[in-house]
Amino acid sequence: MDIYDLYRDSVSIEKPSGETLGPIKALVQKRKIHLQAKHPLEPGDILVREMPFGNPERYVVDDPGFKQGIDDDFPPHFQADVTRESKASGRGDNIGGISTQISAPAQITYNVYGGHARFNQNSTDNSVNVTVEAGESLFEDLKSELRSNVSDQQRLDELLSLVSDMQASQHDSKSLSEKLGQFISKSADMMTIIAPFVPALTGLAAGAG
């Protein structure tokens, strides 16, 4: 199993030139979309997720967040910082002569996981660079989630032990990626629980010294 197996969504890339690439497997989260590195991705591109009802969701790419692959289980991918197009474009309604147009914020601060995680947030008026050190809370939050959802004590102890192994190896990229692969393999039937944590763990493994 590789990280792409966690991607349950599908998106297309719309280029400013009008070219459309995809569809591509992806994992859509709030303000971030993880997707396969099958095509170039640049700031200003639009990621489009088709919906089973209503209009498609459209996201403007602020920073592609390319991550180099570690091994076959963790191939190259993007962890793109995005903004919903309606907000990014500043479009709004006009009610009673009063504009509800949404303006781009002057500054945005993100809290992210990942060893020396770094990204640029670019807009017309500003550019924000943020570097955040991964905390122990990533592993503790994962343990807490497992305790809340795994009723079999033997299974829970096994998974908690694997998380502790990853926690102890968080500064060794090779060791962490190996233990992360083991953890994903052992918890493959619990994707709805662990999926939100895997991108952060992958980013941590890629940035570990």
Backbone bond lengths (Angstrom), bond angles and torsions (degrees), N, CA, C in turn:
res aa  C-N    CA-C-N  psi(-1)  N-CA   C-N-CA  omega(-1)  CA-C   N-CA-C  phi
1 M - - - 1.466 - - 1.522 109.54 -
2 D 1.355 116.58 133.31 1.451 119.27 174.68 1.523 109.27 -115.46
3 I 1.336 115.68 176.40 1.461 119.96 -174.31 1.525 112.07 -62.09
4 Y 1.342 117.09 -27.01 1.461 119.44 -179.68 1.522 112.23 -63.43
5 D 1.347 116.72 -23.86 1.458 119.82 179.30 1.530 111.66 -66.28
6 L 1.335 117.00 -16.33 1.459 121.14 178.89 1.527 111.83 -86.37
7 Y 1.324 116.39 -11.48 1.455 120.13 -176.81 1.522 109.59 -83.50
8 R 1.320 117.14 106.43 1.461 122.20 -175.90 1.530 112.56 -100.67
9 D 1.332 117.83 -4.46 1.458 121.66 179.44 1.523 110.40 -103.09
10 S 1.322 115.99 174.85 1.460 122.04 177.59 1.523 108.07 -140.27
11 V 1.334 116.74 132.15 1.460 120.83 179.51 1.529 109.71 -132.74
12 S 1.332 114.97 158.03 1.463 122.18 171.71 1.525 108.06 -115.59
13 I 1.327 115.74 152.76 1.466 121.03 178.67 1.521 108.73 -105.30
14 E 1.333 116.24 121.25 1.459 121.01 174.69 1.524 108.51 -101.80
15 K 1.331 116.55 120.29 1.452 122.60 179.37 1.536 109.80 -87.02
16 P 1.343 117.97 153.36 1.472 120.75 177.02 1.522 112.44 -55.57
17 S 1.330 117.49 -26.26 1.464 121.57 179.87 1.527 112.56 -73.35
18 G 1.339 116.64 -11.36 1.457 121.20 -177.25 1.516 112.98 101.73
19 E 1.333 117.33 -10.26 1.467 121.79 178.91 1.529 110.08 -68.77
20 T 1.327 116.57 140.51 1.458 121.99 177.60 1.524 109.25 -118.08
21 L 1.326 116.26 129.46 1.463 122.19 -179.82 1.526 109.39 -117.15
22 G 1.305 116.35 145.33 1.462 119.69 178.67 1.523 111.28 114.87
23 P 1.337 115.99 -166.42 1.469 127.82 9.25 1.533 113.81 -74.06
24 I 1.339 114.58 158.99 1.454 122.64 -176.27 1.525 108.43 -130.73
25 K 1.328 116.73 141.88 1.453 120.68 176.06 1.527 109.65 -64.95
26 A 1.349 116.00 139.68 1.456 119.91 -175.71 1.520 110.60 -153.43
27 L 1.332 114.41 166.64 1.456 122.30 172.68 1.523 106.12 -126.80
28 V 1.324 116.78 110.33 1.460 121.67 -175.48 1.516 109.69 -93.57
29 Q 1.335 116.01 122.91 1.454 122.62 176.73 1.518 108.48 -127.10
30 K 1.321 116.75 171.93 1.462 120.91 -179.98 1.525 109.79 -64.15
31 R 1.331 117.12 119.67 1.457 125.40 177.80 1.531 114.45 66.91
32 K 1.323 117.70 6.12 1.464 119.80 179.30 1.522 109.62 -149.24
33 I 1.332 116.14 138.31 1.456 121.34 176.47 1.524 108.36 -128.31
34 H 1.319 116.68 124.87 1.458 123.11 176.77 1.531 107.06 -96.54
35 L 1.319 117.83 129.73 1.458 119.42 -178.28 1.525 111.54 -148.87
36 Q 1.326 114.00 159.65 1.455 121.24 179.15 1.524 110.50 -60.98
37 A 1.317 115.99 144.19 1.469 121.05 177.03 1.531 109.18 -89.73
38 K 1.330 116.05 64.10 1.462 121.03 -178.88 1.523 111.47 -95.55
39 H 1.339 116.90 -22.40 1.460 121.97 -179.40 1.523 108.88 -138.56
40 P 1.332 117.61 157.03 1.468 120.22 176.33 1.528 110.28 -61.49
41 L 1.323 115.96 143.57 1.458 121.41 177.86 1.523 107.97 -131.96
42 E 1.334 116.90 130.15 1.455 121.66 -174.56 1.521 110.48 -132.87
43 P 1.345 117.64 156.16 1.465 120.20 174.67 1.531 110.19 -55.88
44 G 1.321 116.18 136.28 1.459 120.73 -178.82 1.512 113.78 97.47
45 D 1.337 117.92 -16.45 1.462 120.15 174.15 1.534 109.06 -66.29
46 I 1.315 116.04 156.67 1.458 121.65 177.88 1.529 109.39 -111.08
47 L 1.331 116.42 128.24 1.461 121.75 174.01 1.528 107.65 -99.75
48 V 1.320 116.16 125.54 1.458 121.85 -175.01 1.523 109.56 -114.93
49 R 1.320 116.24 122.23 1.472 120.83 175.21 1.526 108.49 -108.72
50 E 1.321 116.82 116.91 1.457 121.14 176.59 1.523 109.66 -70.08
51 M 1.321 115.69 138.50 1.456 121.43 -179.03 1.527 109.89 -110.58
52 P 1.339 117.77 149.07 1.466 119.89 -179.74 1.524 112.19 -68.60
53 F 1.328 116.14 -13.57 1.464 120.05 178.20 1.533 107.46 -147.24
54 G 1.329 116.54 147.16 1.454 120.07 177.27 1.515 113.38 73.71
55 N 1.325 115.06 -167.21 1.453 121.46 -177.47 1.521 111.18 -77.52
56 P 1.336 117.27 153.77 1.468 120.01 177.58 1.522 110.95 -67.39
57 E 1.318 116.27 154.86 1.460 121.47 174.86 1.525 108.12 -85.79
58 R 1.328 116.72 135.66 1.459 121.81 -177.80 1.525 108.80 -124.16
59 Y 1.334 115.56 129.80 1.457 121.23 -176.73 1.530 109.80 -126.27
60 V 1.332 116.30 134.10 1.455 121.52 175.62 1.523 108.88 -87.83
61 V 1.313 117.63 131.31 1.461 122.14 178.89 1.532 109.41 -79.01
62 D 1.332 116.94 117.40 1.462 122.28 175.74 1.522 110.49 -87.01
63 D 1.328 115.89 -43.62 1.463 121.30 177.38 1.525 107.81 -146.95
64 P 1.337 118.07 126.18 1.472 120.40 -176.54 1.524 113.79 -63.23
65 G 1.337 118.35 -32.20 1.458 121.22 178.31 1.517 113.57 60.24
66 F 1.331 116.96 48.87 1.466 119.82 -179.16 1.527 110.67 -65.82
67 K 1.338 116.33 134.49 1.454 123.28 177.53 1.528 109.29 -118.86
68 Q 1.328 115.24 124.09 1.458 120.04 179.02 1.522 109.66 -68.22
69 G 1.317 117.63 145.10 1.451 120.59 -179.67 1.521 112.27 -69.05
70 I 1.325 115.11 155.13 1.457 121.56 177.74 1.524 109.66 -103.38
71 D 1.326 115.75 -48.92 1.463 121.31 178.04 1.525 107.47 -158.17
72 D 1.339 117.22 -167.09 1.457 120.41 -177.26 1.524 112.42 -63.39
73 D 1.332 117.23 -30.72 1.457 120.13 179.39 1.522 112.27 -75.96
74 F 1.327 117.04 -24.42 1.457 121.26 -177.92 1.536 109.30 -128.93
75 P 1.339 116.06 72.12 1.466 120.40 -177.82 1.529 111.23 -71.72
76 P 1.333 117.99 170.89 1.466 120.75 178.26 1.530 111.10 -56.64
77 H 1.326 116.29 142.57 1.462 120.99 -179.66 1.529 109.33 -158.07
78 F 1.304 115.79 169.01 1.456 121.92 176.27 1.528 109.71 -106.88
79 Q 1.321 116.48 140.00 1.463 122.96 168.92 1.527 105.45 -118.24
80 A 1.323 115.57 78.40 1.458 122.07 -169.15 1.525 112.54 -79.98
81 D 1.334 115.60 131.13 1.462 121.36 170.63 1.523 107.10 -82.29
82 V 1.324 116.87 127.81 1.457 121.01 -173.43 1.528 111.61 -133.72
83 T 1.327 115.29 163.54 1.455 123.42 174.24 1.517 107.97 -133.31
84 R 1.336 117.10 135.03 1.467 119.29 176.41 1.514 109.62 -55.39
85 E 1.315 117.77 135.68 1.457 121.57 -172.52 1.527 112.91 -57.85
86 S 1.327 118.18 -37.12 1.457 120.79 -178.27 1.516 111.67 -60.15
87 K 1.363 116.01 -33.69 1.448 120.57 178.91 1.520 110.81 -83.02
88 A 1.339 115.71 -40.93 1.457 119.08 -176.52 1.514 111.84 -66.39
89 S 1.350 117.57 -33.46 1.453 121.16 -175.55 1.506 112.33 -81.48
90 G 1.356 115.91 -14.18 1.455 118.62 -179.60 1.514 112.62 79.24
91 R 1.355 118.39 9.52 1.449 120.22 179.14 1.511 110.05 -71.98
92 G 1.317 115.86 146.68 1.454 120.41 178.29 1.512 110.09 -157.17
93 D 1.307 115.64 178.61 1.458 120.90 179.47 1.519 110.10 -94.67
94 N 1.343 115.94 166.24 1.448 121.61 175.30 1.507 107.13 -122.36
95 I 1.324 117.01 109.93 1.451 122.25 -175.25 1.520 109.08 -115.59
96 G 1.324 116.51 117.89 1.450 120.24 178.01 1.516 113.13 60.85
97 G 1.332 115.74 31.26 1.449 119.62 179.30 1.502 113.90 82.36
98 I 1.330 117.48 0.01 1.463 122.00 -179.12 1.521 108.63 -106.38
99 S 1.292 116.68 122.63 1.458 120.92 -178.18 1.515 110.35 -75.59
100 T 1.321 115.88 135.98 1.472 121.11 175.56 1.509 109.69 -106.54
101 Q 1.325 117.07 24.11 1.461 120.94 -177.21 1.514 110.34 -58.02
102 I 1.333 115.74 138.81 1.463 122.22 -179.48 1.510 108.61 -96.63
103 S 1.301 116.90 123.85 1.456 121.29 179.88 1.515 110.15 -95.97
104 A 1.320 116.01 150.64 1.463 120.31 177.92 1.515 109.26 -67.76
105 P 1.327 119.43 134.76 1.456 121.82 -179.76 1.518 111.17 -66.38
106 A 1.324 115.50 151.79 1.460 120.61 -178.61 1.514 111.44 -69.89
107 Q 1.331 116.73 -31.32 1.465 119.69 -178.44 1.508 109.46 -151.86
108 I 1.303 117.14 141.51 1.455 122.79 179.43 1.512 108.43 -126.31
109 T 1.325 116.50 132.33 1.455 120.97 177.00 1.519 108.62 -116.35
110 Y 1.331 116.23 128.20 1.459 121.80 -179.56 1.531 109.55 -112.56
111 N 1.311 116.11 143.82 1.463 121.73 169.00 1.515 106.61 -108.34
112 V 1.337 117.04 118.30 1.459 120.34 -176.65 1.511 110.38 -131.78
113 Y 1.328 114.61 155.95 1.449 120.95 173.21 1.520 109.29 -88.72
114 G 1.325 115.94 160.21 1.460 120.49 173.04 1.501 111.21 128.35
115 G 1.354 116.07 135.58 1.445 119.57 179.47 1.513 110.17 -62.04
116 H 1.354 117.44 115.93 1.451 123.02 -177.26 1.533 110.79 52.41
117 A 1.348 116.35 39.24 1.465 120.23 179.02 1.521 108.70 -58.47
118 R 1.318 117.09 136.06 1.459 121.17 -174.87 1.516 109.69 -146.63
119 F 1.336 116.04 137.59 1.445 119.88 173.83 1.514 109.83 -154.03
120 N 1.337 115.91 161.12 1.461 122.26 177.14 1.515 109.04 -110.35
121 Q 1.337 116.45 133.74 1.452 122.09 174.53 1.531 106.87 -108.26
122 N 1.334 116.82 108.81 1.461 120.81 -175.87 1.518 110.99 -107.33
123 S 1.314 116.80 140.06 1.445 121.92 174.02 1.515 107.69 -147.84
124 T 1.344 116.53 -176.12 1.457 120.66 -177.34 1.519 111.53 -61.22
125 D 1.334 115.95 -38.46 1.460 119.57 -170.41 1.522 114.86 -105.85
126 N 1.312 118.45 -12.10 1.453 117.52 -173.79 1.516 111.44 -156.35
127 S 1.310 114.34 164.62 1.456 121.64 173.04 1.514 106.71 -138.80
128 V 1.336 116.83 126.92 1.451 121.86 -176.62 1.512 109.50 -119.02
129 N 1.312 117.81 125.29 1.461 122.49 175.11 1.524 108.11 -108.70
130 V 1.324 116.38 133.13 1.455 120.63 -178.40 1.513 109.53 -130.50
131 T 1.334 117.71 132.64 1.454 122.18 173.82 1.514 108.13 -123.75
132 V 1.341 116.76 124.35 1.455 121.36 -176.03 1.512 109.61 -128.84
133 E 1.324 117.85 131.72 1.457 122.78 178.12 1.524 109.40 -84.48
134 A 1.318 117.22 134.27 1.463 120.81 179.21 1.511 109.98 -62.90
135 G 1.318 116.69 140.37 1.451 121.09 -179.34 1.513 111.96 -108.32
136 E 1.312 114.14 168.11 1.464 119.82 177.87 1.526 110.95 -65.23
137 S 1.338 116.93 -18.70 1.460 120.00 -175.80 1.524 112.42 -62.27
138 L 1.335 117.76 -27.23 1.466 120.36 178.33 1.522 110.24 -57.20
139 F 1.324 116.36 -49.31 1.466 120.76 -178.10 1.532 111.01 -72.80
140 E 1.342 116.63 -38.11 1.460 119.43 -179.77 1.525 110.82 -67.38
141 D 1.329 117.16 -36.90 1.462 120.21 177.33 1.524 110.82 -65.75
142 L 1.342 116.21 -38.91 1.455 120.12 178.10 1.525 110.42 -64.97
143 K 1.313 116.38 -43.40 1.472 119.61 177.66 1.527 110.96 -60.78
144 S 1.323 116.27 -42.99 1.459 120.43 179.75 1.523 111.44 -61.83
145 E 1.336 115.93 -40.47 1.460 120.26 179.54 1.532 110.45 -65.51
146 L 1.315 117.00 -39.35 1.465 120.42 178.19 1.530 110.72 -65.55
147 R 1.318 116.23 -43.61 1.476 119.53 179.72 1.527 111.42 -60.88
148 S 1.335 116.17 -32.08 1.465 120.30 -177.72 1.525 112.70 -79.51
149 N 1.339 117.15 -18.91 1.462 119.25 -171.93 1.522 115.51 -121.20
150 V 1.326 118.14 -11.79 1.467 120.62 -178.79 1.525 108.72 -107.54
151 S 1.320 116.37 113.55 1.468 121.01 -176.37 1.530 112.53 -88.29
152 D 1.326 117.10 -26.13 1.460 121.06 179.89 1.531 108.45 -75.48
153 Q 1.326 117.04 113.13 1.464 121.00 -173.52 1.521 112.33 -63.25
154 Q 1.331 117.02 -39.67 1.463 120.12 179.81 1.527 110.66 -64.23
155 R 1.330 115.62 -43.79 1.476 120.09 177.97 1.528 109.93 -64.50
156 L 1.305 116.67 -42.36 1.463 120.78 179.92 1.520 111.06 -61.17
157 D 1.331 116.82 -45.25 1.471 120.50 -179.94 1.532 110.63 -60.96
158 E 1.333 116.75 -39.16 1.464 120.66 179.84 1.526 110.89 -63.94
159 L 1.334 116.69 -44.97 1.460 120.97 -178.54 1.528 111.58 -69.34
160 L 1.331 116.21 -39.40 1.467 119.55 178.13 1.521 111.08 -63.77
161 S 1.333 115.83 -35.90 1.464 120.38 178.08 1.522 110.62 -64.91
162 L 1.339 116.65 -39.99 1.464 120.67 178.52 1.527 111.00 -66.10
163 V 1.327 116.45 -38.71 1.466 119.89 177.63 1.522 110.32 -64.63
164 S 1.338 116.83 -40.73 1.461 120.88 178.14 1.528 110.85 -63.75
165 D 1.332 116.48 -37.22 1.467 120.43 176.81 1.528 110.42 -63.05
166 M 1.339 116.67 -42.65 1.465 119.95 177.31 1.520 110.81 -63.77
167 Q 1.315 115.71 -41.09 1.461 120.64 -179.29 1.523 111.03 -61.12
168 A 1.341 116.06 -40.29 1.459 120.67 -179.90 1.528 112.00 -71.62
169 S 1.337 116.58 -20.90 1.473 120.84 -176.43 1.528 112.24 -105.93
170 Q 1.319 117.87 14.08 1.461 120.41 -169.91 1.532 114.47 -64.29
171 H 1.338 117.81 -15.92 1.461 120.09 179.31 1.534 112.42 -102.93
172 D 1.331 116.13 8.62 1.464 121.65 179.14 1.524 107.78 -122.38
173 S 1.331 116.80 102.90 1.462 121.72 -172.78 1.523 112.64 -55.79
174 K 1.330 117.46 -48.43 1.464 120.82 -176.65 1.517 111.31 -64.18
175 S 1.331 115.97 -46.36 1.457 120.19 -178.93 1.529 111.02 -65.46
176 L 1.330 116.52 -42.84 1.464 119.87 -178.88 1.521 111.00 -64.75
177 S 1.332 117.58 -41.93 1.468 120.00 -179.62 1.531 110.64 -64.64
178 E 1.328 117.06 -37.33 1.467 120.35 178.00 1.532 110.65 -65.18
179 K 1.330 116.61 -44.68 1.462 120.63 -178.48 1.524 111.08 -71.24
180 L 1.332 116.71 -32.54 1.459 119.82 176.21 1.524 110.17 -65.91
181 G 1.339 116.76 -40.25 1.463 120.71 176.58 1.519 111.55 -60.47
182 Q 1.349 116.24 -41.33 1.459 120.73 178.13 1.529 110.86 -64.36
183 F 1.326 115.24 -41.57 1.466 119.81 -178.98 1.524 111.30 -64.23
184 I 1.335 116.82 -44.36 1.459 120.71 179.91 1.521 110.54 -64.02
185 S 1.342 116.54 -40.15 1.459 120.50 179.51 1.529 111.30 -63.17
186 K 1.332 116.52 -41.44 1.467 121.29 -178.24 1.532 112.41 -73.08
187 S 1.335 116.42 -24.22 1.465 119.56 -175.48 1.521 111.52 -115.41
188 A 1.343 116.55 27.27 1.467 121.15 -176.10 1.524 112.45 -60.94
189 D 1.326 116.95 -25.79 1.454 120.62 -179.07 1.527 112.35 -86.56
190 M 1.327 116.65 5.59 1.461 120.94 -176.69 1.533 110.68 -124.97
191 M 1.330 116.63 36.09 1.461 121.35 -174.22 1.523 113.14 -59.31
192 T 1.335 116.76 -35.22 1.459 118.43 -178.99 1.525 111.56 -64.73
193 I 1.330 116.70 -22.71 1.463 121.02 -179.39 1.519 111.16 -88.74
194 I 1.332 116.52 -45.50 1.470 119.19 -172.45 1.525 113.94 -91.28
195 A 1.345 117.84 -18.09 1.470 120.34 -175.33 1.528 113.77 -53.09
196 P 1.345 120.42 -41.42 1.462 119.38 -179.79 1.523 113.81 -63.24
197 F 1.335 117.60 -21.03 1.460 121.03 -176.85 1.527 113.16 -93.06
198 V 1.334 116.85 -25.15 1.466 120.20 -172.28 1.525 113.47 -62.06
199 P 1.348 119.90 -44.66 1.470 117.74 178.73 1.521 112.97 -58.38
200 A 1.340 117.64 -40.42 1.457 120.40 179.83 1.539 110.27 -66.48
201 L 1.318 117.00 -40.24 1.462 120.48 178.83 1.523 110.81 -66.50
202 T 1.335 116.05 -38.13 1.461 119.98 178.51 1.533 110.48 -64.94
203 G 1.327 115.28 -43.53 1.456 119.32 177.93 1.519 111.86 -62.92
204 L 1.322 116.65 -36.75 1.454 121.46 177.83 1.526 110.52 -65.14
205 A 1.355 116.24 -42.47 1.457 119.99 179.72 1.532 110.98 -65.03
206 A 1.321 116.17 -37.87 1.460 120.29 -179.63 1.523 112.14 -68.69
207 G 1.338 116.72 -28.37 1.464 119.55 -177.39 1.496 114.43 -101.46
208 A 1.332 118.19 -0.73 1.466 120.57 -177.73 1.518 110.58 -66.70
209 G 1.313 114.95 142.23 1.458 118.83 179.90 1.501 112.15 -85.62
